[in-house]
């Protein structure tokens, strides 16, 4: 069993990919930067993290060539862009992000927005 308390994980930016404003708490990912190695039993998953966005901030439009993701909004809201489509989302909404499709989250609210990210490797 692998248990970790996500709110206790240090928040840090992904400067090169997403800029300084969005803060990530990486529960696990195959990346030495976060010292959060993926459990062996979770072979298909690539990452699990929480994204904190201040009002007016974004994690920028970006693409994962071989990873599908799900954004799960747990607090606040904003606009999600997937490809050319943009939609308003709020707490309780989940958004599927296909592999190799540009996507990003924009906090258009006056509240702090929390988004959980789940990633799965695709062939």
Secondary structure, DSSP 4 states (H G I P E B T S, - for coil): -----GGGSPPEEEHHHHEEEEEEEEEEES-GGGT-PPPTT--SEEEEEEEEE-TT-B--SB--TTEEEEEEEEESEEEEEETTEEEEEETT-EEEE-TT--EEEE--SSS-EEEEEEEEE--
